[in-house]
């Protein structure tokens, strides 16, 4: 017998099994703990405990397993074990704020206990999440925070790092009915200016100072950069992505869906858990404190994989609660049509570039039904009205799912399942001679460039990016001009509207801050005059 060959085969098998185990661990991480929390909500505490203990045995430093065990034992009213795992998690590096944020209903038996209150004396924490910068304009900025209790919050802003003289916002108060969050607005700012800010929580100044830049004055021509992406399942070893993006000091970042992967529209505690574990990450907190954040959702944030809400406002009955919970965790200018017409669509401007953020789920109908709609009639008319009135050099249409056909072969979940409505939008651009339109999207776990030829207008270019922190990867498609899926990546858009022929540049940048691909477009390529001349 050739023992060298036998040992070689055994070594290969062992290595294959090891790599398979690592792949399973990686692929499941964003959902395995979420699903275990779901079992706790359903009172299947022992099942969740078995999962967490099994995973912790293989990965002794896994903070989420320690946290999950604290939650499970709290629900079993075994406070001694719950406190022990909470202490173990904090000692291993989990922010103590995780136990104060919650989900509060699940953790209440623990947090109400004398043992926990004694532990809490060593960790005096009031600011749990944030600040998150959002809805920045040329003269104002909003700051989102979550606190442990209902307390007053205020922001001081100054163009001087020594905070002299400060612009003081009005005092707001966090609200338990909004999950202990509040949004503070600073007014009276100057366009295109670097500002520093400090936060007062319950009249106590927080130890950190942050900074941000206001947007250029409306309609002015400027150079600036923004980022975008989706596919941000919680993966501890990929959370450094937020540091990579932060290095670029972008004016704004657009989350285009699959932001936290909830997949559980009927269990609010599970949704909260998914938000809280990301919002407590120091990398994420640092990033969102200095970059204006704008967010829409896709299927995994709203419902389940490839799901839809339907045409009615309040049916299924989980739609409005999911919308309100989403609203509690972001800092957008608007939320569709508000309480009367819930959704997450909105628009905003940076200089002379307009952004239109679309909600592709709340009113989406079955793609196999007759005349299916992704946007619903109200949002569609809103989009047409906004596009027709826009005088911006570039108009960016942000969709949670790809516009180009061939991005997800065999699926009707992209715009390929809503061909008529897509054609309505593109025909509207042509009928109204709307120049300068750029398409961006997410959903596919890779970064792509697509070109959509139009017989009666200029070719539309689509930039897709949706592998911010995900491990799971989608294969490259032959119809794309370019695609990248080797590592996590985000999309960077650089605008220069002051040129004689204004330009937008798309770059794919991976988690190691390597520029993978670059494509620049001139405004002259995105005009009907150019297209009609046959050039």
C-alpha positions as CSV (number, residue, x, y, z in Angstrom):
1,X,0.0,0.0,0.0
2,X,1.3,3.5,-0.9
3,X,1.0,5.1,2.5
4,X,2.2,8.5,1.2
5,X,-0.6,8.6,-1.2
6,X,-3.1,7.5,1.5
7,X,-1.9,10.2,3.9
8,X,-2.0,12.7,1.0
9,X,-5.7,11.9,0.3
10,X,-6.6,12.1,4.0
11,X,-4.8,15.4,4.3
12,X,-6.7,16.7,1.3
13,X,-10.0,15.5,2.7
14,X,-9.3,17.1,6.1
15,X,-8.4,20.4,4.5
16,X,-11.5,20.3,2.3
17,X,-13.7,19.6,5.4
18,X,-12.0,22.4,7.3
19,X,-12.5,24.9,4.4
20,X,-16.1,23.8,4.1
21,X,-16.6,24.4,7.8
22,X,-15.1,27.8,7.6
23,X,-17.3,28.6,4.6
24,X,-20.4,27.5,6.4
25,X,-19.5,29.5,9.4
26,X,-18.9,32.6,7.3
27,X,-22.0,32.2,5.1
28,X,-24.3,31.7,8.0
29,X,-23.0,34.3,10.4
30,X,-25.3,37.1,9.4
31,X,-28.3,35.0,10.0
32,X,-27.5,32.2,12.4
33,X,-27.6,34.4,15.6
34,X,-30.5,36.4,14.2
35,X,-32.5,33.1,13.8
36,X,-31.5,32.0,17.3
37,X,-32.9,35.3,18.7
38,X,-36.0,34.5,16.8
39,X,-36.3,31.2,18.6
40,X,-36.0,33.0,21.9
41,X,-38.9,35.3,20.9
42,X,-40.8,32.1,20.2
43,X,-39.9,30.8,23.7
44,X,-37.7,28.1,22.3
45,X,-35.0,29.1,24.8
46,X,-33.2,25.8,25.1
47,X,-32.8,25.4,21.3
48,X,-31.2,28.9,21.2
49,X,-28.9,28.0,24.1
50,X,-27.8,24.8,22.3
51,X,-26.9,26.8,19.2
52,X,-25.0,29.5,21.1
53,X,-23.1,27.1,23.2
54,X,-22.2,24.9,20.3
55,X,-20.9,27.9,18.3
56,X,-19.0,29.3,21.3
57,X,-17.3,26.0,21.9
58,X,-15.9,26.2,18.3
59,X,-15.3,29.9,18.5
60,X,-14.6,30.8,22.1
61,X,-14.3,34.6,21.5
62,X,-17.6,35.0,19.7
63,X,-19.3,38.0,21.3
64,X,-22.7,37.5,19.7
65,X,-22.9,34.0,21.2
66,X,-22.2,35.3,24.7
67,X,-24.8,38.1,24.2
68,X,-27.3,35.5,22.9
69,X,-26.8,33.3,25.9
70,X,-27.4,36.3,28.3
71,X,-30.7,37.0,26.4
72,X,-31.8,33.3,26.5
73,X,-31.0,32.8,30.2
74,X,-32.7,36.2,31.0
75,X,-35.9,34.8,29.4
76,X,-35.6,31.6,31.4
77,X,-35.3,33.8,34.5
78,X,-31.9,32.3,35.3
79,X,-30.4,35.6,36.2
80,X,-27.2,34.2,37.6
81,X,-26.2,32.7,34.3
82,X,-27.5,35.7,32.3
83,X,-25.3,38.1,34.4
84,X,-22.4,35.7,34.0
85,X,-22.6,35.7,30.2
86,X,-23.2,39.5,30.1
87,X,-20.1,40.0,32.2
88,X,-18.1,37.6,30.0
89,X,-19.2,39.4,26.8
90,X,-18.3,42.8,28.2
91,X,-14.9,41.6,29.4
92,X,-14.3,40.1,26.0
93,X,-15.0,43.5,24.3
94,X,-18.8,43.7,23.7
95,X,-20.0,47.3,24.4
96,X,-22.0,47.4,27.5
97,X,-24.6,49.5,25.6
98,X,-25.7,46.3,23.9
99,X,-27.5,45.2,27.1
100,X,-29.0,48.6,27.6
101,X,-30.3,48.9,24.0
102,X,-32.0,45.6,24.0
103,X,-34.2,44.3,22.6
104,X,-35.5,45.7,25.9
105,X,-38.5,43.3,26.3
106,X,-36.2,40.3,26.0
107,X,-33.5,41.6,28.3
108,X,-35.9,43.1,31.0
109,X,-35.6,40.2,33.4
110,X,-31.8,40.7,33.3
111,X,-31.7,44.5,33.3
112,X,-34.2,44.8,36.1
113,X,-32.2,42.5,38.4
114,X,-30.1,43.7,41.3
115,X,-27.0,41.8,40.0
116,X,-27.2,43.6,36.6
117,X,-27.8,47.0,38.2
118,X,-24.6,46.5,40.3
119,X,-22.7,45.7,37.2
120,X,-24.1,48.7,35.4
121,X,-22.6,51.0,38.1
122,X,-19.2,50.3,36.5
123,X,-20.4,51.2,33.0
124,X,-22.2,54.5,33.2
125,X,-23.6,54.7,29.6
126,X,-26.4,57.0,28.4
127,X,-25.6,57.5,24.7
128,X,-26.2,54.0,23.2
129,X,-26.1,54.6,19.4
130,X,-25.1,57.5,17.2
131,X,-24.7,60.2,16.6
132,X,-25.7,59.5,13.0
133,X,-25.4,62.4,10.6
134,X,-28.2,62.8,8.0
135,X,-30.3,65.2,5.9
136,X,-27.5,67.6,5.5
137,X,-28.1,70.7,3.3
138,X,-26.1,73.8,2.6
139,X,-27.4,75.5,5.8
140,X,-28.4,72.7,8.2
141,X,-27.7,69.2,9.4
142,X,-29.6,66.5,11.4
143,X,-28.1,64.3,14.1
144,X,-29.8,61.0,15.2
145,X,-29.1,59.5,18.6
146,X,-30.5,56.7,20.8
147,X,-30.2,56.9,24.6
148,X,-30.7,54.5,27.5
149,X,-33.5,56.7,29.0
150,X,-35.7,59.5,27.9
151,X,-33.3,62.5,28.3
152,X,-32.6,65.9,26.7
153,X,-30.1,66.0,23.9
154,X,-28.5,69.0,22.2
155,X,-25.7,69.6,19.7
156,X,-23.1,72.4,19.6
157,X,-21.6,73.1,16.1
158,X,-18.7,75.4,15.2
159,X,-16.4,76.0,12.2
160,X,-13.6,76.2,14.7
161,X,-12.2,73.0,16.3
162,X,-12.1,74.8,19.7
163,X,-15.8,75.2,19.4
164,X,-15.8,79.0,19.6
165,X,-18.3,80.4,19.0
166,X,-20.7,77.5,18.9
167,X,-24.1,77.3,17.1
168,X,-26.5,75.7,19.6
169,X,-29.3,73.6,18.4
170,X,-32.7,73.6,20.2
171,X,-32.9,71.0,23.0
172,X,-34.7,67.8,21.9
173,X,-35.6,64.8,24.0
174,X,-35.3,61.1,23.2
175,X,-38.7,59.3,23.1
176,X,-39.4,55.8,24.3
177,X,-42.2,55.6,21.7
178,X,-39.5,56.1,19.0
179,X,-37.3,53.5,20.6
180,X,-35.5,56.1,22.7
181,X,-34.3,58.0,19.7
182,X,-34.4,61.7,18.7
183,X,-33.2,63.8,15.8
184,X,-31.6,67.1,16.6
185,X,-31.3,69.8,13.9
186,X,-28.6,72.5,13.7
187,X,-29.6,75.5,11.6
188,X,-27.7,78.7,10.5
189,X,-24.8,76.9,8.9
190,X,-22.8,78.0,5.8
191,X,-22.5,76.1,2.5
192,X,-19.5,73.9,1.7
193,X,-17.9,74.4,5.1
194,X,-16.2,72.0,7.6
195,X,-17.9,72.0,10.9
196,X,-17.0,70.3,14.2
197,X,-19.7,69.3,16.7
198,X,-20.2,68.1,20.2
199,X,-23.1,66.4,21.8
200,X,-24.8,67.0,25.1
201,X,-26.8,64.1,26.5
202,X,-28.7,64.7,29.7
203,X,-26.8,68.0,30.0
204,X,-23.4,66.1,30.0
205,X,-20.9,66.8,27.2
206,X,-19.9,63.6,25.5
207,X,-16.1,63.0,25.4
208,X,-15.8,62.8,21.6
209,X,-15.8,65.6,19.0
210,X,-16.9,64.8,15.4
211,X,-16.8,66.8,12.2
212,X,-18.7,66.9,8.9
213,X,-19.0,69.1,5.8
214,X,-22.1,71.0,4.7
215,X,-23.3,70.5,1.1
216,X,-22.5,73.1,-1.6
217,X,-25.1,75.8,-2.1
218,X,-28.1,74.7,-4.1
219,X,-27.5,74.5,-7.9
220,X,-23.8,75.5,-7.6
221,X,-21.2,73.6,-9.7
222,X,-18.7,71.7,-7.5
223,X,-16.5,68.7,-7.2
224,X,-17.6,66.2,-4.6
225,X,-17.8,62.5,-3.8
226,X,-20.4,60.2,-2.4
227,X,-20.5,56.4,-1.8
228,X,-23.2,53.8,-2.1
229,X,-23.8,50.1,-1.6
230,X,-26.0,47.4,-0.2
231,X,-25.5,43.8,1.0
232,X,-24.3,44.7,4.5
233,X,-25.0,41.6,6.5
234,X,-23.5,41.7,9.9
235,X,-20.0,40.0,9.6
236,X,-17.6,40.9,12.4
237,X,-14.5,40.3,10.3
238,X,-15.8,42.6,7.6
239,X,-16.9,45.5,9.8
240,X,-13.6,47.2,9.0
241,X,-15.4,48.2,5.8
242,X,-16.8,51.2,7.6
243,X,-13.2,52.4,8.4
244,X,-12.2,51.9,4.7
245,X,-15.1,54.1,3.5
246,X,-14.5,56.7,6.2
247,X,-11.0,57.3,5.0
248,X,-12.5,58.9,1.8
249,X,-14.3,61.6,3.8
250,X,-17.3,61.4,1.6
251,X,-20.1,64.0,1.7
252,X,-22.7,61.3,1.8
253,X,-23.2,57.6,1.7
254,X,-26.3,55.9,0.3
255,X,-27.5,52.6,1.8
256,X,-29.5,50.9,-1.0
257,X,-31.0,48.0,0.8
258,X,-30.2,44.7,2.5
259,X,-28.6,46.9,5.1
260,X,-28.9,44.6,8.1
261,X,-30.7,41.5,6.9
262,X,-33.8,41.1,9.2
263,X,-35.9,38.6,7.1
264,X,-38.5,38.7,9.9
265,X,-41.3,41.2,9.5
266,X,-43.5,39.9,12.3
267,X,-41.0,39.9,15.2
268,X,-40.0,43.5,16.1
269,X,-37.4,42.2,18.7
270,X,-35.5,40.4,15.9
271,X,-35.5,43.5,13.8
272,X,-34.2,45.6,16.7
273,X,-31.5,43.0,17.4
274,X,-30.3,43.3,13.8
275,X,-30.0,47.1,14.0
276,X,-28.5,47.2,17.4
277,X,-25.6,44.8,16.8
278,X,-24.5,47.0,13.8
279,X,-25.2,50.4,15.5
280,X,-23.0,49.4,18.5
281,X,-19.9,48.7,16.3
282,X,-17.3,51.4,16.9
283,X,-16.3,51.3,13.2
284,X,-19.9,52.0,12.1
285,X,-20.4,54.7,14.7
286,X,-17.3,56.6,13.7
287,X,-18.3,56.4,10.0
288,X,-21.9,57.6,10.4
289,X,-21.0,60.4,12.8
290,X,-19.1,62.3,10.0
291,X,-20.8,61.1,6.8
292,X,-24.3,62.1,5.8
293,X,-26.3,58.8,5.7
294,X,-29.3,58.2,3.5
295,X,-31.1,54.8,3.4
296,X,-33.7,52.9,1.5
297,X,-34.7,49.2,2.1
298,X,-34.8,46.1,0.0
299,X,-36.5,42.7,0.7
300,X,-34.3,41.5,3.6
301,X,-34.9,44.8,5.5
302,X,-38.6,44.9,4.8
303,X,-39.9,41.3,4.6
304,X,-38.3,38.1,3.4
305,X,-36.2,37.1,0.4
306,X,-37.7,38.4,-2.9
307,X,-40.9,39.4,-1.0
308,X,-43.3,42.3,-1.6
309,X,-45.8,44.3,0.4
310,X,-48.7,44.8,-2.1
311,X,-50.8,47.8,-3.0
312,X,-52.5,48.4,0.3
313,X,-51.1,50.7,2.9
314,X,-51.9,48.6,6.0
315,X,-52.1,45.0,4.6
316,X,-50.3,42.8,5.5
317,X,-50.7,44.2,9.0
318,X,-46.9,44.0,9.7
319,X,-46.2,46.7,7.0
320,X,-46.7,49.9,9.1
321,X,-44.8,48.5,12.2
322,X,-41.9,47.5,10.0
323,X,-41.9,50.9,8.4
324,X,-42.0,52.7,11.8
325,X,-39.1,50.6,13.1
326,X,-37.1,51.3,10.0
327,X,-37.8,55.0,10.5
328,X,-36.6,54.8,14.1
329,X,-33.2,53.6,12.9
330,X,-32.3,56.0,10.1
331,X,-32.0,59.8,9.5
332,X,-33.7,60.5,6.2
333,X,-35.2,63.8,4.9
334,X,-38.6,62.1,4.3
335,X,-40.4,58.8,4.6
336,X,-42.4,58.3,1.4
337,X,-45.7,60.1,1.9
338,X,-45.5,59.9,5.7
339,X,-48.2,58.4,7.9
340,X,-50.8,58.8,5.2
341,X,-48.7,57.1,2.5
342,X,-45.9,55.2,4.2
343,X,-42.7,54.3,2.4
344,X,-39.0,55.1,2.3
345,X,-38.7,57.1,-1.0
346,X,-37.3,60.6,-0.9
347,X,-35.1,63.0,-2.8
348,X,-32.3,65.3,-1.9
349,X,-29.7,67.5,-3.7
350,X,-25.9,68.1,-3.5
351,X,-25.0,71.2,-5.4
352,X,-26.5,70.7,-8.9
353,X,-26.9,66.9,-8.6
354,X,-30.3,65.5,-7.7
355,X,-30.7,62.1,-6.0
356,X,-34.0,60.2,-6.2
357,X,-34.1,57.3,-3.7
358,X,-36.8,54.7,-4.6
359,X,-38.8,52.3,-2.4
360,X,-39.0,49.0,-4.4
361,X,-40.9,47.0,-1.7
362,X,-43.7,48.6,0.2
363,X,-46.2,48.8,-2.7
364,X,-44.6,46.2,-4.9
365,X,-47.0,43.6,-6.4
366,X,-46.5,40.0,-7.5
367,X,-44.4,40.1,-10.6
368,X,-46.4,37.3,-12.1
369,X,-49.6,39.3,-11.8
370,X,-51.1,41.3,-14.6
371,X,-49.4,44.7,-15.0
372,X,-47.2,44.4,-11.9
373,X,-45.8,47.5,-10.2
374,X,-42.7,47.9,-8.2
375,X,-43.2,51.5,-7.1
376,X,-47.0,51.8,-6.8
377,X,-48.9,54.7,-8.5
378,X,-48.3,57.4,-5.8
379,X,-44.5,56.9,-5.8
380,X,-44.4,56.7,-9.6
381,X,-46.2,60.0,-10.1
382,X,-43.9,61.6,-7.4
383,X,-40.9,60.4,-9.4
384,X,-42.2,61.8,-12.7
385,X,-43.0,65.1,-11.1
386,X,-39.6,65.4,-9.5
387,X,-37.7,64.4,-12.6
388,X,-39.6,66.8,-14.8
389,X,-39.0,69.8,-12.5
390,X,-35.3,68.9,-12.0
391,X,-32.8,71.3,-13.6
392,X,-29.7,69.5,-12.1
393,X,-26.7,68.7,-14.2
394,X,-27.0,65.0,-13.2
395,X,-30.0,63.1,-11.9
396,X,-29.2,59.9,-10.0
397,X,-32.0,57.3,-9.8
398,X,-31.2,54.9,-6.9
399,X,-33.0,51.5,-6.9
400,X,-32.7,48.7,-4.4
401,X,-32.6,46.2,-7.3
402,X,-30.8,46.2,-10.7
403,X,-32.3,48.1,-13.7
404,X,-30.4,46.1,-16.4
405,X,-31.8,42.8,-17.7
406,X,-29.5,39.9,-17.2
407,X,-28.3,40.8,-13.8
408,X,-30.1,37.9,-12.1
409,X,-31.0,35.4,-14.8
410,X,-34.3,33.5,-14.3
411,X,-35.5,35.8,-11.6
412,X,-38.4,38.4,-11.7
413,X,-37.2,40.1,-8.5
414,X,-35.2,42.8,-10.4
415,X,-36.7,45.3,-12.9
416,X,-36.8,42.4,-15.3
417,X,-40.0,41.3,-13.5
418,X,-41.5,44.8,-14.0
419,X,-40.6,45.5,-17.6
420,X,-43.6,47.8,-18.4
421,X,-43.1,50.1,-15.4
422,X,-39.3,50.2,-16.2
423,X,-40.2,51.2,-19.8
424,X,-42.7,53.8,-18.5
425,X,-39.8,55.4,-16.6
426,X,-37.3,55.3,-19.4
427,X,-39.9,56.5,-22.0
428,X,-40.7,59.4,-19.7
429,X,-37.1,60.5,-19.7
430,X,-37.1,60.4,-23.5
431,X,-40.5,62.1,-24.0
432,X,-39.4,65.0,-21.7
433,X,-35.8,65.1,-22.9
434,X,-34.4,64.7,-19.4
435,X,-30.6,64.7,-19.7
436,X,-27.9,63.5,-17.3
437,X,-29.6,60.5,-15.8
438,X,-27.4,57.9,-14.0
439,X,-28.8,54.7,-12.6
440,X,-27.4,53.0,-9.4
441,X,-28.6,49.9,-7.6
442,X,-27.7,47.1,-5.2
443,X,-29.0,43.6,-4.4
444,X,-26.5,41.5,-6.3
445,X,-23.5,40.6,-4.1
446,X,-20.8,42.1,-6.4
447,X,-20.0,45.4,-8.0
448,X,-21.0,45.9,-11.7
449,X,-21.1,48.4,-14.6
450,X,-24.0,48.0,-17.1
451,X,-24.9,49.8,-20.3
452,X,-28.6,49.9,-21.3
453,X,-29.0,50.9,-24.9
454,X,-32.1,52.9,-25.8
455,X,-33.3,53.3,-29.4
456,X,-34.9,56.7,-28.8
457,X,-32.4,58.3,-26.4
458,X,-28.9,58.1,-25.0
459,X,-27.6,54.9,-23.4
460,X,-28.3,54.6,-19.7
461,X,-25.4,53.5,-17.5
462,X,-26.0,51.6,-14.3
463,X,-23.6,51.3,-11.5
464,X,-24.4,48.4,-9.1
465,X,-22.7,47.6,-5.7
466,X,-24.0,45.3,-3.0
467,X,-21.3,43.5,-1.2
468,X,-20.4,45.9,1.6
469,X,-19.8,43.3,4.3
470,X,-21.5,40.2,3.0
471,X,-19.6,36.9,2.7
472,X,-22.0,35.3,0.3
473,X,-21.1,36.2,-3.3
474,X,-23.0,36.2,-6.6
475,X,-21.2,35.2,-9.7
476,X,-20.3,37.7,-12.4
477,X,-22.6,38.1,-15.4
478,X,-21.5,38.2,-19.0
479,X,-23.7,41.1,-20.0
480,X,-21.9,43.5,-17.7
481,X,-19.2,45.9,-19.0
482,X,-17.3,45.0,-15.8
483,X,-17.9,43.1,-12.6
484,X,-16.0,42.4,-9.4
485,X,-16.8,39.9,-6.6
486,X,-13.5,38.8,-5.1
487,X,-13.7,40.9,-2.0
488,X,-16.2,43.2,-0.3
489,X,-16.5,46.5,-2.1
490,X,-18.4,49.8,-2.3
491,X,-19.3,52.2,-5.1
492,X,-17.7,55.7,-5.2
493,X,-19.2,58.4,-7.3
494,X,-17.1,61.5,-8.0
495,X,-18.9,64.5,-9.6
496,X,-17.3,67.5,-11.2
497,X,-20.0,69.7,-12.6
498,X,-17.7,72.7,-13.0
499,X,-16.1,71.4,-16.1
500,X,-17.1,72.6,-19.5
501,X,-18.4,69.1,-20.1
502,X,-19.4,68.0,-16.5
503,X,-18.2,64.5,-15.5
504,X,-19.2,61.7,-13.2
505,X,-16.8,58.9,-12.3
506,X,-17.7,55.5,-10.9
507,X,-15.0,53.6,-9.0
508,X,-15.2,50.2,-7.4
509,X,-13.2,50.2,-4.2
510,X,-12.7,47.0,-2.2
511,X,-12.4,46.6,1.6
512,X,-8.6,46.9,1.4
513,X,-9.1,50.3,-0.2
514,X,-7.9,49.2,-3.6
515,X,-9.3,50.8,-6.7
516,X,-10.6,47.9,-8.8
517,X,-12.2,49.7,-11.8
518,X,-12.9,53.2,-13.0
519,X,-15.4,54.5,-15.5
520,X,-16.0,58.2,-16.3
521,X,-19.0,59.6,-18.2
522,X,-19.3,63.1,-19.6
523,X,-22.6,65.0,-19.6
524,X,-22.4,65.1,-23.4
525,X,-22.8,61.3,-23.4
526,X,-26.1,61.7,-21.5
527,X,-27.9,64.2,-23.6
528,X,-30.6,63.8,-26.2
529,X,-28.9,66.3,-28.5
530,X,-25.9,64.0,-28.7
531,X,-28.0,60.9,-29.1
532,X,-30.1,62.4,-31.9
533,X,-27.0,63.4,-33.8
534,X,-26.2,59.7,-34.0
535,X,-22.9,60.1,-32.1
